[in-house]
Amino acid sequence: MIVVDPNFVRLMRRLRLERGMSFRDLAKKAYFSRSYLCEIENGKKPPSLHLVKALDACLNAEGQLARLVTTVPDDRETERRSQSPSRYTACGDGTDRAVEAWQTRSPWSAQLGGPALVSASQWAHVATMLYDVFVRSRPPLMRLGPDRYANPSLRQQNLTPFAAEASTQGRAPRVECRNVSRLRPPIDVAAMLALDPDDTVVLREDTYLADGQPVQLGHTYLPTKVVGTSTLATELDLGPGGTFVALERLGYRATRIREQITTRFPTRDEAEALNLPPGVPVIVLLHASFDSDGIPFEATRYVMRSDAMAVQYVAEVDA
């Protein structure tokens, strides 16, 4: 639970005005929506810890704002979880457990004599209903295209683009690296990275979660000549900022990107990793980063749940 000192909103307003920044200016610099910042400054919503760090950096507060926000355990929530574990299991761990919890409580199931008398088609109908309630009703997590790599506050806060986007949209982000290996890249990745057929790359396999649910898989291919024996080639946990910050420490900052998007149905492994219901396709986005000399130094194939994520691009059009 987040506890906010009453002086937080007053200090935030004073600092913003002293810097001559409008909510629009602050939103663009901090990578949070203008309406959300307005609600925070008016005391209508508590700030997230990500936002507090962003405001400290953008307003040059030197930690003043962070010292006014603390987190404490919520004893009442812990007690409720211990007393009613099935309630939280139903909402947090996927459709199968949700159906199991619903089945335990359902008078319909009891009238039919228990789960043994319920047909597979009936349970499939229940799973679809719960899926519609808990997943389809939520707006998709928006991937913000080129803008996700251009915001300087990401570097100041050591945030990955995914973490910044998810936090801005009210989701709790987490990235888990499942494996790091060396291999020859797929043909399309080798072409995008301008590699010879015999060249090897470091492959980092990541799962991206929002509110504890997997929404995206990422296979990041890094030329061996780029990462050498750095932590990118050896460690699962890269610390704050992830691959994004680790590459910049090696001197590689993206000044241009290239992305191509397709859709298809998932492989069996992808469907299992993303907890996908039958019939839901995936969005496949192949991304490459280029340095100031136009040389590609990283390529990532993202596989996204089409029911949980969307891609947004905004570009200037010459008159």
Backbone as numpy.savetxt, mean C-alpha at the origin, in Angstrom:
# Nx Ny Nz CAx CAy CAz Cx Cy Cz
-4.29 3.31 20.07 -5.13 4.49 20.07 -4.25 5.73 20.07
-4.60 6.70 19.21 -3.83 7.94 19.10 -4.39 8.99 20.03
-3.51 9.61 20.84 -3.91 10.68 21.77 -3.27 11.97 21.27
-4.10 13.00 21.03 -3.63 14.25 20.47 -3.77 15.37 21.50
-2.67 16.05 21.79 -2.70 17.20 22.68 -3.53 18.32 22.05
-4.40 18.99 22.83 -5.22 20.08 22.28 -4.41 21.18 21.60
-3.15 21.32 21.98 -2.32 22.36 21.37 -1.89 22.01 19.94
-2.13 20.75 19.53 -1.66 20.31 18.21 -2.28 21.15 17.09
-3.63 21.31 17.11 -4.28 22.03 16.01 -3.88 23.49 15.99
-3.70 24.09 17.18 -3.30 25.49 17.23 -1.90 25.68 16.66
-0.99 24.75 17.01 0.38 24.84 16.51 0.42 24.60 15.00
-0.37 23.61 14.54 -0.40 23.33 13.11 -0.88 24.55 12.33
-1.94 25.21 12.81 -2.47 26.38 12.12 -1.45 27.53 12.13
-0.81 27.73 13.31 0.16 28.83 13.41 1.33 28.60 12.46
1.86 27.39 12.44 3.00 27.10 11.57 2.63 27.24 10.09
1.44 26.75 9.74 1.02 26.84 8.34 0.90 28.29 7.89
0.29 29.13 8.75 0.11 30.53 8.39 1.44 31.28 8.37
2.34 30.94 9.32 3.64 31.59 9.33 4.43 31.27 8.07
4.23 30.05 7.52 4.94 29.66 6.28 4.21 30.18 5.05
3.06 30.85 5.24 2.31 31.38 4.11 1.75 30.30 3.20
1.35 29.17 3.79 0.88 28.04 3.00 -0.63 27.89 3.11
-1.29 27.72 1.98 -2.71 27.38 1.96 -2.85 25.87 2.17
-4.09 25.42 2.38 -4.30 23.97 2.50 -3.91 23.27 1.20
-4.16 23.93 0.07 -3.77 23.33 -1.21 -2.26 23.17 -1.30
-1.51 24.21 -0.86 -0.05 24.13 -0.88 0.45 23.00 0.01
-0.14 22.93 1.22 0.30 21.91 2.18 -0.05 20.52 1.69
-1.23 20.37 1.10 -1.65 19.05 0.60 -0.71 18.56 -0.49
-0.29 19.48 -1.38 0.60 19.09 -2.47 1.98 18.70 -1.94
2.43 19.37 -0.90 3.76 19.10 -0.37 3.78 17.89 0.55
2.71 17.70 1.32 2.68 16.61 2.31 2.11 15.32 1.74
1.53 15.38 0.52 0.99 14.19 -0.13 -0.25 13.66 0.60
-1.04 14.56 1.19 -2.33 14.24 1.81 -3.39 15.14 1.21
-4.66 14.71 1.24 -5.71 15.49 0.61 -5.98 16.78 1.37
-6.41 17.80 0.63 -6.71 19.11 1.22 -7.84 19.01 2.24
-8.90 18.26 1.92 -10.04 18.14 2.83 -9.64 17.45 4.14
-8.76 16.44 4.03 -8.31 15.74 5.23 -7.49 16.68 6.12
-6.60 17.46 5.54 -5.79 18.40 6.32 -6.67 19.46 6.99
-7.71 19.89 6.28 -8.63 20.88 6.84 -9.35 20.31 8.06
-9.77 19.05 7.97 -10.45 18.40 9.10 -9.51 18.23 10.28
-8.26 17.93 10.01 -7.27 17.79 11.08 -7.08 19.12 11.79
-6.87 20.18 11.02 -6.61 21.49 11.64 -7.83 22.03 12.38
-9.02 21.62 11.98 -10.24 22.06 12.67 -10.63 21.13 13.81
-9.78 20.12 14.10 -10.03 19.23 15.22 -11.13 18.22 15.00
-11.55 18.02 13.73 -12.64 17.09 13.46 -12.16 15.65 13.37
-10.87 15.46 13.07 -10.30 14.12 12.97 -8.93 14.12 13.62
-8.52 13.00 14.22 -7.15 12.91 14.75 -6.18 12.62 13.61
-4.96 13.12 13.69 -3.99 12.85 12.62 -3.41 11.45 12.75
-3.06 10.84 11.62 -2.32 9.59 11.66 -0.85 9.90 11.95
-0.11 8.89 12.37 1.32 9.10 12.66 2.08 9.47 11.39
1.66 8.89 10.23 2.30 9.26 8.96 2.09 10.74 8.67
0.87 11.23 8.93 0.60 12.64 8.67 1.41 13.54 9.59
1.53 13.17 10.85 2.29 14.00 11.79 3.73 14.15 11.32
4.33 13.04 10.87 5.71 13.11 10.37 5.80 14.00 9.13
4.77 13.89 8.26 4.77 14.70 7.04 4.65 16.18 7.37
3.77 16.52 8.33 3.60 17.92 8.70 4.85 18.49 9.35
5.49 17.70 10.20 6.74 18.15 10.81 7.77 18.51 9.74
7.85 17.66 8.69 8.83 17.90 7.64 8.44 19.10 6.77
7.16 19.16 6.38 6.71 20.20 5.46 6.66 21.58 6.11
6.38 21.63 7.41 6.26 22.91 8.11 7.52 23.27 8.89
8.58 22.46 8.70 9.85 22.71 9.40 9.63 22.87 10.91
8.83 21.94 11.46 8.46 22.04 12.88 9.49 21.43 13.81
10.48 20.73 13.27 11.57 20.15 14.06 11.04 19.27 15.20
10.01 18.49 14.91 9.49 17.54 15.90 8.48 18.11 16.87
8.16 19.39 16.76 7.20 19.99 17.71 5.83 19.33 17.61
5.37 19.07 16.40 4.06 18.46 16.22 4.07 17.00 16.67
5.15 16.28 16.38 5.22 14.87 16.76 5.17 14.69 18.27
5.72 15.65 19.01 5.73 15.54 20.48 4.33 15.73 21.07
3.40 16.23 20.28 2.04 16.45 20.78 1.09 15.31 20.43
1.62 14.25 19.81 0.80 13.10 19.42 1.46 11.83 19.94
0.71 11.06 20.70 1.23 9.81 21.26 0.25 8.68 20.98
0.74 7.45 21.11 -0.12 6.27 20.98 -0.10 5.51 22.30
-1.27 5.04 22.71 -1.39 4.24 23.93 -2.25 3.04 23.63
-2.02 1.89 24.33 -2.87 0.72 24.12 -4.31 1.02 24.51
-5.24 0.47 23.74 -6.66 0.63 24.03 -7.13 -0.61 24.78
-7.23 -0.52 26.10 -7.60 -1.68 26.91 -8.99 -2.19 26.58
-9.90 -1.27 26.26 -11.26 -1.71 25.97 -11.30 -2.53 24.69
-10.52 -2.12 23.67 -10.49 -2.87 22.43 -9.88 -4.24 22.64
-8.81 -4.32 23.45 -8.19 -5.60 23.74 -9.17 -6.53 24.43
-9.95 -5.96 25.38 -10.92 -6.77 26.10 -12.02 -7.28 25.17
-12.49 -6.41 24.25 -13.53 -6.84 23.32 -13.02 -7.94 22.40
-11.79 -7.83 21.98 -11.24 -8.87 21.10 -11.16 -10.22 21.82
-10.74 -10.18 23.09 -10.62 -11.43 23.83 -11.97 -12.06 24.10
-13.01 -11.22 24.25 -14.34 -11.74 24.54 -15.07 -12.21 23.28
-14.77 -11.60 22.13 -15.49 -11.92 20.91 -14.53 -12.12 19.74
-13.69 -13.16 19.80 -12.69 -13.33 18.74 -13.31 -13.58 17.37
-14.47 -14.26 17.31 -15.04 -14.58 16.01 -15.46 -13.34 15.26
-15.86 -12.29 15.99 -16.26 -11.05 15.33 -15.13 -10.47 14.51
-13.94 -10.49 15.07 -12.81 -9.88 14.37 -12.27 -10.83 13.30
-12.34 -12.12 13.54 -11.90 -13.07 12.54 -12.73 -12.95 11.28
-14.04 -12.72 11.47 -14.92 -12.63 10.32 -14.55 -11.48 9.41
-14.08 -10.40 9.99 -13.80 -9.21 9.19 -12.35 -9.12 8.75
-11.45 -9.87 9.36 -10.05 -9.59 9.13 -9.26 -10.61 8.38
-9.72 -11.88 8.31 -8.85 -12.91 7.79 -9.41 -13.59 6.55
-10.26 -12.93 5.79 -10.67 -13.47 4.52 -12.03 -14.12 4.55
-12.49 -14.50 3.34 -13.85 -14.97 3.17 -14.12 -16.27 3.90
-13.16 -17.23 3.88 -13.42 -18.53 4.49 -13.73 -18.41 5.96
-12.93 -17.62 6.70 -13.18 -17.46 8.12 -14.45 -16.65 8.37
-14.74 -15.72 7.47 -15.96 -14.96 7.62 -17.17 -15.88 7.50
-17.12 -16.79 6.52 -18.22 -17.74 6.36 -18.34 -18.63 7.58
-17.18 -19.08 8.12 -17.20 -19.94 9.30 -17.84 -19.23 10.49
-17.48 -17.95 10.70 -18.06 -17.20 11.80 -19.55 -16.98 11.57
-19.95 -16.69 10.33 -21.36 -16.47 10.02 -22.14 -17.76 10.24
-21.52 -18.87 9.81 -22.17 -20.17 9.94 -22.43 -20.50 11.40
-21.48 -20.18 12.28 -21.63 -20.49 13.70 -22.79 -19.74 14.31
-23.02 -18.49 13.87 -24.06 -17.68 14.47 -25.41 -17.82 13.78
-25.43 -18.34 12.53 -26.60 -18.25 11.71 -27.74 -19.14 12.16
-28.94 -18.61 12.40 -30.09 -19.44 12.73 -30.48 -20.33 11.55
-30.19 -19.86 10.31 -30.49 -20.67 9.14 -29.71 -21.97 9.18
-28.41 -21.87 9.53 -27.58 -23.06 9.61 -28.10 -24.00 10.68
-28.50 -23.43 11.83 -29.00 -24.27 12.91 -30.29 -24.97 12.50
-31.17 -24.28 11.79 -32.44 -24.87 11.38 -32.23 -26.02 10.41
-31.16 -25.92 9.62 -30.87 -26.99 8.67 -30.14 -28.16 9.30
-29.85 -28.04 10.60 -29.21 -29.15 11.28 -27.71 -29.07 11.31
-27.12 -27.89 11.01 -25.67 -27.75 11.06 -25.06 -27.69 9.68
-23.78 -27.47 9.62 -23.11 -27.24 8.33 -23.12 -28.43 7.40
-23.26 -29.65 7.92 -23.21 -30.83 7.06 -24.37 -30.86 6.07
-25.51 -30.19 6.40 -26.68 -30.23 5.54 -26.75 -29.05 4.59
-25.75 -28.17 4.63 -25.74 -26.99 3.77 -24.94 -27.31 2.51
-25.53 -27.08 1.35 -24.87 -27.44 0.10 -23.73 -26.49 -0.21
-22.84 -26.95 -1.08 -21.71 -26.11 -1.48 -22.19 -24.85 -2.18
-23.26 -24.96 -2.98 -23.76 -23.78 -3.69 -24.31 -22.75 -2.73
-24.94 -23.22 -1.63 -25.44 -22.28 -0.64 -24.31 -21.54 0.05
-23.24 -22.28 0.39 -22.10 -21.61 1.03 -21.40 -20.67 0.06
-21.39 -21.04 -1.23 -20.81 -20.14 -2.23 -21.61 -18.84 -2.31
-22.93 -18.98 -2.19 -23.78 -17.78 -2.20 -23.47 -16.89 -0.99
-23.28 -17.53 0.18 -22.94 -16.78 1.39 -21.60 -16.09 1.23
-20.62 -16.82 0.66 -19.29 -16.23 0.47 -19.38 -15.01 -0.45
-20.18 -15.12 -1.51 -20.35 -14.00 -2.42 -20.98 -12.81 -1.72
-21.98 -13.09 -0.88 -22.64 -12.01 -0.15 -21.67 -11.30 0.77
-20.87 -12.07 1.52 -19.91 -11.47 2.44 -18.83 -10.71 1.67
-18.43 -11.26 0.54 -17.44 -10.58 -0.28 -17.95 -9.23 -0.75
-19.21 -9.18 -1.17 -19.80 -7.91 -1.60 -19.84 -6.91 -0.46
-20.17 -7.40 0.76 -20.30 -6.51 1.92 -18.95 -5.96 2.35
-17.94 -6.85 2.45 -16.67 -6.45 3.05 -15.63 -5.95 2.05
-15.78 -6.26 0.76 -14.76 -5.87 -0.21 -15.31 -4.91 -1.26
-16.32 -5.31 -2.00 -16.78 -4.50 -3.12 -17.33 -3.14 -2.67
-17.84 -3.09 -1.43 -18.42 -1.83 -0.96 -17.34 -0.78 -0.67
-16.09 -1.19 -0.51 -15.01 -0.24 -0.24 -14.47 0.34 -1.53
-14.12 1.62 -1.56 -13.52 2.19 -2.77 -12.16 1.55 -3.00
-11.74 1.43 -4.26 -10.44 0.81 -4.53 -9.30 1.70 -4.05
-8.19 1.06 -3.72 -6.98 1.79 -3.36 -6.38 2.32 -4.66
-6.20 3.64 -4.71 -5.79 4.29 -5.96 -4.27 4.37 -6.05
-3.72 3.85 -7.15 -2.31 4.00 -7.45 -2.17 5.26 -8.31
-1.36 6.22 -7.87 -1.40 7.56 -8.43 -0.43 7.81 -9.57
-0.04 6.78 -10.27 0.76 6.95 -11.48 2.07 7.67 -11.24
2.49 8.53 -12.18 3.80 9.21 -12.07 3.94 10.05 -10.82
2.83 10.61 -10.30 2.91 11.49 -9.14 3.52 10.78 -7.92
3.40 9.47 -7.88 3.88 8.74 -6.71 5.41 8.80 -6.57
6.11 9.11 -7.64 7.58 9.15 -7.59 8.13 10.58 -7.53
7.25 11.57 -7.66 7.73 12.95 -7.82 7.69 13.77 -6.54
7.07 13.26 -5.47 6.89 14.08 -4.29 8.12 14.04 -3.38
8.77 15.19 -3.14 10.01 15.20 -2.33 9.78 14.83 -0.88
8.56 15.01 -0.35 8.32 14.69 1.06 8.44 13.20 1.33
8.29 12.35 0.28 8.48 10.92 0.47 9.90 10.64 0.95
10.87 11.34 0.36 12.26 11.12 0.75 12.51 11.63 2.17
11.90 12.77 2.51 12.09 13.32 3.85 11.52 12.40 4.92
10.43 11.72 4.59 9.78 10.86 5.58 10.21 9.40 5.48
11.05 9.07 4.49 11.44 7.68 4.24 10.22 6.79 4.04
9.28 7.27 3.23 8.08 6.50 2.92 8.20 5.90 1.52
7.67 4.69 1.34 7.53 4.16 -0.01 6.32 4.81 -0.66
6.28 4.88 -1.99 5.09 5.42 -2.64 3.81 4.70 -2.22
3.87 3.36 -2.09 2.69 2.61 -1.68 2.23 3.02 -0.29
3.18 3.17 0.65 2.82 3.55 2.02 2.17 4.93 2.05
2.71 5.86 1.27 2.14 7.21 1.24 0.74 7.20 0.67
0.53 6.48 -0.43 -0.79 6.42 -1.05 -1.81 5.78 -0.13
-1.45 4.63 0.46 -2.40 3.93 1.31 -2.77 4.76 2.53
-1.77 5.40 3.15 -2.03 6.22 4.34 -2.94 7.40 3.99
-2.66 8.04 2.85 -3.48 9.17 2.42 -4.93 8.77 2.24
-5.16 7.53 1.81 -6.51 7.05 1.55 -7.12 6.30 2.73
-6.51 6.48 3.91 -7.09 5.92 5.12 -6.85 4.44 5.33
-5.86 3.88 4.67 -5.53 2.46 4.84 -4.22 2.31 5.62
-4.06 1.18 6.27 -2.82 0.87 6.99 -1.93 0.02 6.07
-0.79 0.58 5.59 0.03 -0.15 4.62 1.08 -1.05 5.28
1.42 -2.12 4.57 2.55 -2.97 4.99 3.09 -3.68 3.75
4.41 -3.80 3.68 5.05 -4.51 2.57 5.91 -5.61 3.15
5.73 -6.83 2.63 6.50 -7.98 3.10 7.30 -8.55 1.93
8.61 -8.60 2.09 9.46 -9.22 1.07 9.53 -10.72 1.36
9.11 -11.53 0.38 9.06 -12.98 0.58 10.36 -13.67 0.20
11.09 -13.07 -0.76 12.27 -13.78 -1.25 13.18 -12.82 -2.02
14.50 -13.07 -1.93 15.50 -12.35 -2.74 16.36 -13.40 -3.42
16.53 -13.29 -4.74 17.29 -14.29 -5.48 17.97 -13.65 -6.68
18.84 -14.42 -7.33 19.50 -13.97 -8.56 19.10 -14.91 -9.69
18.82 -14.34 -10.86 18.40 -15.15 -12.00 18.50 -14.33 -13.29
18.21 -15.00 -14.39 18.11 -14.29 -15.67 16.69 -13.75 -15.78
16.54 -12.51 -16.19 15.20 -11.92 -16.20 14.35 -12.45 -17.34
13.02 -12.33 -17.23 12.15 -12.65 -18.36 12.49 -11.77 -19.56
12.10 -12.22 -20.76 12.49 -11.54 -22.00 12.01 -10.09 -22.01
10.73 -9.85 -21.59 10.22 -8.48 -21.65 10.93 -7.57 -20.66
11.31 -8.11 -19.49 12.03 -7.31 -18.50 13.44 -7.02 -18.98
14.11 -8.02 -19.58 15.46 -7.81 -20.10 15.47 -6.72 -21.17
14.43 -6.72 -22.02 14.34 -5.69 -23.05 14.12 -4.31 -22.44
13.28 -4.25 -21.41 13.00 -2.96 -20.77 14.22 -2.42 -20.06
15.08 -3.31 -19.52 16.28 -2.89 -18.82 17.50 -2.83 -19.74
17.30 -3.08 -21.03 18.40 -3.04 -22.01 19.53 -3.99 -21.61
19.17 -5.21 -21.20 20.16 -6.20 -20.76 20.40 -7.22 -21.86
21.60 -7.82 -21.84 21.91 -8.93 -22.73 21.24 -10.20 -22.21
21.01 -11.19 -23.08 20.32 -12.42 -22.66 20.99 -13.15 -21.50
22.32 -13.05 -21.39 23.02 -13.77 -20.34 23.20 -12.97 -19.06
22.76 -11.72 -19.04 22.90 -10.90 -17.84 21.99 -11.42 -16.73
22.41 -11.23 -15.48 21.60 -11.65 -14.33 21.09 -10.41 -13.59
20.04 -10.64 -12.85 19.44 -9.58 -12.05 19.15 -10.12 -10.65
18.96 -9.21 -9.73 18.45 -9.55 -8.41 16.93 -9.41 -8.45
16.24 -10.43 -8.02 14.78 -10.40 -7.99 14.31 -10.29 -6.54
13.50 -9.27 -6.26 12.88 -9.09 -4.95 11.38 -9.32 -5.11
10.83 -10.26 -4.34 9.41 -10.61 -4.43 8.69 -10.07 -3.21
7.77 -9.13 -3.44 7.07 -8.44 -2.36 5.57 -8.66 -2.42
4.96 -8.65 -1.23 3.50 -8.63 -1.10 3.11 -7.32 -0.44
2.16 -6.61 -1.03 1.71 -5.31 -0.51 0.34 -5.51 0.14
0.22 -5.08 1.39 -1.03 -5.26 2.12 -1.60 -3.91 2.55
-2.92 -3.81 2.51 -3.64 -2.64 3.00 -4.67 -3.12 4.02
-4.57 -2.61 5.25 -5.42 -3.06 6.34 -5.31 -4.57 6.54
-4.09 -5.09 6.37 -3.84 -6.51 6.61 -4.23 -7.43 5.48
-4.81 -6.91 4.39 -5.25 -7.74 3.28 -4.33 -7.54 2.08
-3.86 -8.62 1.43 -2.99 -8.47 0.26 -3.76 -7.87 -0.92
-3.20 -6.82 -1.51 -3.85 -6.16 -2.64 -2.96 -6.15 -3.89
-1.68 -6.45 -3.71 -0.76 -6.33 -4.84 0.47 -7.19 -4.59
0.99 -7.79 -5.67 2.27 -8.49 -5.65 3.25 -7.70 -6.50
4.52 -7.74 -6.13 5.53 -7.03 -6.90 6.77 -7.86 -7.09
7.21 -8.04 -8.34 8.48 -8.68 -8.65 9.40 -7.60 -9.19
10.39 -7.20 -8.38 11.30 -6.12 -8.76 12.62 -6.70 -9.26
13.01 -6.33 -10.47 14.23 -6.83 -11.11 15.28 -5.72 -11.11
16.42 -6.00 -10.50 17.49 -5.02 -10.35 18.77 -5.56 -10.98
19.32 -4.87 -11.98 20.56 -5.35 -12.60 21.67 -5.53 -11.56
22.41 -6.60 -11.70 23.49 -6.89 -10.75 24.50 -5.76 -10.69
24.76 -5.12 -11.83 25.73 -4.01 -11.84 25.22 -2.80 -11.07
23.91 -2.73 -10.83 23.33 -1.62 -10.07 23.43 -1.87 -8.58
23.03 -3.07 -8.12 22.93 -3.32 -6.67 24.16 -4.00 -6.09
24.96 -4.68 -6.93 26.16 -5.34 -6.43 25.87 -6.27 -5.27
26.56 -6.05 -4.13 26.34 -6.86 -2.92 25.69 -6.02 -1.82
24.97 -4.98 -2.21 24.29 -4.12 -1.23 23.14 -4.88 -0.58
22.49 -4.22 0.38 21.36 -4.85 1.08 20.23 -5.21 0.12
20.11 -4.49 -0.99 19.09 -4.81 -1.98 19.25 -6.22 -2.52
20.49 -6.72 -2.53 20.77 -8.05 -3.07 20.81 -9.13 -2.00
20.76 -8.72 -0.72 20.97 -9.72 0.34 19.92 -9.73 1.43
19.21 -8.62 1.67 18.34 -8.51 2.83 16.86 -8.47 2.44
16.02 -9.17 3.23 14.58 -9.08 3.01 14.05 -7.73 3.49
14.48 -7.30 4.67 14.00 -6.05 5.26 14.98 -4.93 4.94
14.53 -3.96 4.16 15.39 -2.84 3.79 15.21 -1.63 4.68
14.30 -1.70 5.67 14.08 -0.58 6.57 13.16 0.45 5.94
13.05 1.63 6.58 12.14 2.69 6.08 12.45 3.08 4.65
11.39 3.22 3.86 11.57 3.63 2.47 11.73 2.50 1.50
12.11 1.30 1.99 12.21 0.13 1.13 13.13 0.30 -0.05
12.78 -0.34 -1.17 13.59 -0.31 -2.38 13.78 1.12 -2.88
12.71 1.91 -2.77 12.71 3.30 -3.25 13.89 4.09 -2.66
14.05 4.03 -1.34 15.11 4.78 -0.66 16.47 4.08 -0.83
16.49 2.75 -0.79 17.75 2.01 -0.92 18.43 2.30 -2.25
17.67 2.42 -3.33 18.26 2.74 -4.63 18.82 4.15 -4.65
18.13 5.08 -4.00 18.64 6.45 -3.98 19.93 6.55 -3.18
20.07 5.71 -2.15 21.34 5.70 -1.41 22.49 5.26 -2.30
22.19 4.44 -3.31 23.23 4.00 -4.25 23.43 4.99 -5.39
22.67 6.09 -5.36 22.82 7.12 -6.39 21.87 7.01 -7.55
20.84 6.18 -7.42 19.89 5.98 -8.51 18.55 6.62 -8.14
18.24 7.73 -8.78 16.97 8.42 -8.57 16.23 8.51 -9.89
14.96 8.13 -9.87 14.17 8.11 -11.11 13.84 9.53 -11.56
14.19 9.84 -12.82 13.80 11.11 -13.42 12.77 10.89 -14.53
12.61 9.64 -14.94 11.60 9.29 -15.93 11.15 7.87 -15.68
9.89 7.58 -15.91 9.39 6.22 -15.76 8.65 5.81 -17.02
8.54 4.50 -17.20 7.73 3.96 -18.29 6.87 2.86 -17.70
5.58 2.87 -18.03 4.67 1.86 -17.49 3.71 1.39 -18.58
3.46 0.09 -18.59 2.46 -0.46 -19.50 1.51 -1.34 -18.69
0.22 -1.28 -19.01 -0.81 -1.94 -18.22 -1.59 -2.92 -19.08
-1.77 -4.12 -18.56 -2.62 -5.13 -19.19 -3.49 -5.77 -18.11
-4.43 -6.58 -18.53 -5.26 -7.34 -17.59 -5.32 -8.80 -18.04
-5.50 -9.66 -17.10 -5.63 -11.10 -17.37 -6.18 -11.77 -16.12
-6.46 -13.07 -16.24 -6.83 -13.82 -15.05 -5.57 -14.28 -14.34
-5.61 -14.41 -13.01 -4.39 -14.75 -12.26 -4.00 -16.21 -12.42
-2.72 -16.46 -12.19 -2.27 -17.85 -12.05 -2.76 -18.39 -10.72
-2.63 -19.67 -10.52 -3.08 -20.26 -9.25 -2.29 -19.68 -8.08
-0.96 -19.54 -8.25 -0.14 -18.98 -7.16 -0.54 -17.55 -6.84
-0.81 -16.75 -7.88 -1.22 -15.37 -7.66 -2.56 -15.29 -6.94
-3.51 -16.14 -7.36 -4.82 -16.14 -6.73 -4.72 -16.50 -5.25
-3.86 -17.46 -4.94 -3.69 -17.85 -3.53 -3.01 -16.74 -2.74
-1.97 -16.13 -3.31 -1.24 -15.07 -2.60 -2.10 -13.84 -2.35
-3.05 -13.56 -3.26 -3.90 -12.38 -3.13 -5.27 -12.69 -2.52
-5.49 -13.96 -2.15 -6.81 -14.36 -1.60 -7.95 -13.97 -2.54
-7.76 -14.22 -3.82 -8.75 -13.80 -4.82 -9.91 -14.79 -4.90
-11.14 -14.29 -4.90 -12.29 -15.15 -5.19 -12.27 -15.57 -6.65
-12.96 -16.66 -6.99 -12.99 -17.11 -8.39 -13.57 -16.03 -9.31
-12.99 -15.92 -10.50 -13.54 -15.02 -11.51 -13.06 -13.60 -11.45
-12.19 -13.25 -10.49 -11.70 -11.88 -10.38 -10.37 -11.76 -11.13
-10.28 -10.93 -12.16 -9.02 -10.77 -12.89 -8.03 -9.90 -12.13
-6.82 -9.81 -12.67 -5.80 -8.95 -12.08 -5.35 -7.91 -13.09
-4.85 -6.79 -12.55 -4.21 -5.75 -13.36 -2.71 -6.00 -13.30
-2.07 -6.06 -14.45 -0.62 -6.27 -14.51 0.02 -4.99 -15.03
0.89 -4.40 -14.22 1.56 -3.15 -14.58 3.07 -3.40 -14.59
3.68 -3.22 -15.74 5.13 -3.37 -15.87 5.75 -1.98 -15.87
6.58 -1.75 -14.86 7.15 -0.42 -14.61 8.66 -0.46 -14.78
9.24 0.62 -15.29 10.70 0.77 -15.35 11.07 2.19 -14.92
12.18 2.30 -14.19 12.71 3.59 -13.76 13.98 3.91 -14.53
14.12 5.21 -14.95 15.28 5.65 -15.70 15.97 6.79 -14.96
17.31 6.82 -15.01 18.05 7.90 -14.35 18.14 9.12 -15.26
18.88 10.12 -14.82 18.96 11.38 -15.58 19.65 11.22 -16.93
20.41 10.13 -17.11 21.04 9.86 -18.40 20.17 8.99 -19.31
18.95 8.69 -18.84 18.04 7.86 -19.64 18.34 6.38 -19.57
19.12 5.95 -18.58 19.48 4.54 -18.45 18.54 3.86 -17.46
17.91 2.74 -17.83 17.00 2.05 -16.92 17.79 1.32 -15.82
17.33 1.42 -14.58 18.05 0.77 -13.48 17.14 -0.11 -12.61
15.87 -0.17 -12.92 14.94 -0.99 -12.11 13.68 -1.25 -12.91
13.17 -2.47 -12.83 11.88 -2.81 -13.45 11.08 -3.64 -12.46
9.80 -3.37 -12.38 8.93 -4.11 -11.46 7.65 -4.51 -12.18
7.28 -5.77 -12.01 6.00 -6.25 -12.52 5.03 -6.33 -11.33
4.03 -5.45 -11.33 3.02 -5.43 -10.28 1.80 -6.22 -10.74
1.29 -7.07 -9.86 0.05 -7.80 -10.11 -0.95 -7.36 -9.05
-2.02 -6.66 -9.49 -2.95 -6.04 -8.55 -4.34 -6.67 -8.63
-4.99 -6.75 -7.48 -6.39 -7.17 -7.46 -7.24 -6.11 -8.17
-7.96 -6.52 -9.21 -8.77 -5.55 -9.95 -9.97 -5.07 -9.16
-10.39 -5.83 -8.12 -11.53 -5.42 -7.31 -11.10 -4.55 -6.12
-9.78 -4.44 -5.88 -9.32 -3.72 -4.70 -8.39 -2.56 -5.03
-7.91 -2.47 -6.28 -7.00 -1.40 -6.66 -7.39 -0.81 -8.01
-7.00 0.44 -8.21 -7.21 1.12 -9.48 -5.98 1.98 -9.76
-5.79 2.35 -11.02 -4.64 3.15 -11.43 -5.13 4.49 -11.97
-4.54 5.57 -11.49 -4.94 6.91 -11.93 -3.74 7.65 -12.50
-3.92 8.25 -13.68 -2.87 9.06 -14.30 -3.41 10.45 -14.58
-2.63 11.45 -14.26 -2.96 12.84 -14.59 -1.77 13.41 -15.35
-2.02 13.95 -16.53 -0.93 14.49 -17.35 -1.33 15.83 -17.95
-0.35 16.72 -18.09 -0.60 18.00 -18.73 -0.75 17.80 -20.25
-1.67 18.53 -20.82 -1.90 18.47 -22.25 -1.65 19.85 -22.85
-0.71 19.93 -23.80 -0.41 21.22 -24.43 -1.61 21.70 -25.25
-1.86 22.99 -25.17 -2.97 23.55 -25.95 -2.67 23.55 -27.43
